[in-house]
Amino acid sequence: MPQIAQLAETYSSQVFWLLVFFGIVFVFVGRGMVPKVMDTVAQRDQQIASDLAAATAARAKADEEEEAWRVRENENRAAAQAIVAEAKADAAASNEKTLSAAQERLDAKLAQAEQDIAAARTSALAEVETVAAEAAQDIVQRLAGVSVTAATAKSAVKKAMIHG
Amino acid sequence: MAAEVAKVDPMHQFTIAPLGGSANWELAGFNIAFTNSALWMAIATVVLIIFVAGGLKRELVPGRWQMSVEFFTGFIDDMLEANVGKAGRKYVPYIFSLFMFILFANILGLMPLGVVGVHPFTFTSHFTVTGVLAIISFAIVLVVGFWKHGLHFFSLFIPSGTPLPMIPIIFPIELISFLVRPFSLGLRLFVAMMAGHVLLEVLSSFVIDGTNAGAGFAALVGIPSFILMVGICALEILVAGIQAYVFALLTSLYINDAENLH
């Protein structure tokens, strides 16, 4: 076993060169490079974390803005509906006014017409009475040879007309 | 067995040989020959530096290479955070170096580079090497423990709720189990790596010797051994990763003891 057989003659060179090369590894790799590598990793982790945080913040902001937009939108819609309702109410009111004015005019016309009709009938009736009285006077004179005065004939006609 | 017969020595792969006439290099009286072991430590170091440097592009959207480097740092970071807590992050450089160095050493040692004439050397199969790494980890545990808790660190050896009469018995047991940690840490890696490489080498010798012994032996011994070898190679790649992980995990558990006591 060379490890034991050669121990006496080689131990010093083994130990010496091991310390030299392990020392080089420790100083250059362990102390020199490894911290830089770990630094890079830490930097990257930090970058990723901050990017994620920024993304989360951006999403929260977007949500907030959407919420605000929705609130604004709802307000706008409510306002629009109020305007529509008002316009509807206005239109209904003016319609009613117009209608009632027209109704009034019609009513007045109707009343006028009825009055006219009543007047016409009265005058017609009076004329009928006069004509009847004259006819009665004439008939009486022809048939009985009696001449009745216009007033008598008139009252007789009136009586007959009342009794039908 | 005569020397002329082709023979596979399963232990030969662990032999250390100085390279390029460096056999007599010395530092303060100690031999510091640049051996094949040191060469593969250097190769592991260079490959590891290239690998991690490739992940240093610092791009916001990582490519594949950067992704894989970040996977390993994240893996070590998570392991320390899970085992030690927030205070564990300052050990990431050490545990990462340890884990990756062992992982690259194990995997480079398994590379089939013998095909092109280069013989990989797995220096984690030497307990001198794994022992030094274990001692470094253990030293960190001791230094952190005494630094943070002072002599109170010894309360680590008395589990909370121990009845008073039991303390004289429990304390030595806990102390011994604590002191054995560096040995178990170093030996586990060394044994796992060595066993795997020896097994592969023994199986390969079955394949070679069986095939040389004739068609019957080739069919009976060589082919099944070869199939088994392929499976064991896959298993060894898994072991290379698991042993590196276990070494790093246990080190972080021991550091947790030092950081948080019980």
Boltz contact constraints between the chains, C-beta under 6 A:
constraints:
  - contact:
      token1: [A, 1]
      token2: [B, 11]
      max_distance: 6.0
  - contact:
      token1: [A, 2]
      token2: [B, 14]
      max_distance: 6.0
  - contact:
      token1: [A, 2]
      token2: [B, 15]
      max_distance: 6.0
  - contact:
      token1: [A, 3]
      token2: [B, 14]
      max_distance: 6.0
  - contact:
      token1: [A, 3]
      token2: [B, 126]
      max_distance: 6.0
  - contact:
      token1: [A, 3]
      token2: [B, 127]
      max_distance: 6.0
  - contact:
      token1: [A, 6]
      token2: [B, 16]
      max_distance: 6.0
  - contact:
      token1: [A, 10]
      token2: [B, 16]
      max_distance: 6.0
  - contact:
      token1: [A, 11]
      token2: [B, 128]
      max_distance: 6.0
  - contact:
      token1: [A, 12]
      token2: [B, 30]
      max_distance: 6.0
  - contact:
      token1: [A, 12]
      token2: [B, 31]
      max_distance: 6.0
  - contact:
      token1: [A, 13]
      token2: [B, 31]
      max_distance: 6.0
  - contact:
      token1: [A, 13]
      token2: [B, 32]
      max_distance: 6.0
  - contact:
      token1: [A, 13]
      token2: [B, 33]
      max_distance: 6.0
  - contact:
      token1: [A, 13]
      token2: [B, 35]
      max_distance: 6.0
  - contact:
      token1: [A, 14]
      token2: [B, 128]
      max_distance: 6.0
  - contact:
      token1: [A, 14]
      token2: [B, 129]
      max_distance: 6.0
  - contact:
      token1: [A, 15]
      token2: [B, 132]
      max_distance: 6.0
  - contact:
      token1: [A, 16]
      token2: [B, 32]
      max_distance: 6.0
  - contact:
      token1: [A, 17]
      token2: [B, 38]
      max_distance: 6.0
  - contact:
      token1: [A, 17]
      token2: [B, 41]
      max_distance: 6.0
  - contact:
      token1: [A, 18]
      token2: [B, 129]
      max_distance: 6.0
  - contact:
      token1: [A, 18]
      token2: [B, 132]
      max_distance: 6.0
  - contact:
      token1: [A, 21]
      token2: [B, 41]
      max_distance: 6.0
  - contact:
      token1: [A, 21]
      token2: [B, 42]
      max_distance: 6.0
  - contact:
      token1: [A, 21]
      token2: [B, 45]
      max_distance: 6.0
  - contact:
      token1: [A, 22]
      token2: [B, 101]
      max_distance: 6.0
  - contact:
      token1: [A, 24]
      token2: [B, 45]
      max_distance: 6.0
  - contact:
      token1: [A, 25]
      token2: [B, 45]
      max_distance: 6.0
  - contact:
      token1: [A, 25]
      token2: [B, 48]
      max_distance: 6.0
  - contact:
      token1: [A, 25]
      token2: [B, 97]
      max_distance: 6.0
  - contact:
      token1: [A, 25]
      token2: [B, 101]
      max_distance: 6.0
  - contact:
      token1: [A, 26]
      token2: [B, 97]
      max_distance: 6.0
  - contact:
      token1: [A, 28]
      token2: [B, 49]
      max_distance: 6.0
  - contact:
      token1: [A, 29]
      token2: [B, 48]
      max_distance: 6.0
  - contact:
      token1: [A, 29]
      token2: [B, 49]
      max_distance: 6.0
  - contact:
      token1: [A, 29]
      token2: [B, 52]
      max_distance: 6.0
  - contact:
      token1: [A, 29]
      token2: [B, 97]
      max_distance: 6.0
  - contact:
      token1: [A, 30]
      token2: [B, 93]
      max_distance: 6.0
  - contact:
      token1: [A, 30]
      token2: [B, 96]
      max_distance: 6.0
  - contact:
      token1: [A, 30]
      token2: [B, 97]
      max_distance: 6.0
  - contact:
      token1: [A, 31]
      token2: [B, 93]
      max_distance: 6.0
  - contact:
      token1: [A, 33]
      token2: [B, 52]
      max_distance: 6.0
  - contact:
      token1: [A, 33]
      token2: [B, 56]
      max_distance: 6.0
  - contact:
      token1: [A, 34]
      token2: [B, 73]
      max_distance: 6.0
  - contact:
      token1: [A, 34]
      token2: [B, 93]
      max_distance: 6.0
  - contact:
      token1: [A, 34]
      token2: [B, 96]
      max_distance: 6.0
  - contact:
      token1: [A, 36]
      token2: [B, 56]
      max_distance: 6.0
  - contact:
      token1: [A, 37]
      token2: [B, 55]
      max_distance: 6.0
  - contact:
      token1: [A, 37]
      token2: [B, 69]
      max_distance: 6.0
  - contact:
      token1: [A, 37]
      token2: [B, 70]
      max_distance: 6.0
  - contact:
      token1: [A, 37]
      token2: [B, 73]
      max_distance: 6.0
  - contact:
      token1: [A, 38]
      token2: [B, 73]
      max_distance: 6.0
  - contact:
      token1: [A, 40]
      token2: [B, 58]
      max_distance: 6.0
  - contact:
      token1: [A, 41]
      token2: [B, 70]
      max_distance: 6.0
  - contact:
      token1: [A, 44]
      token2: [B, 60]
      max_distance: 6.0
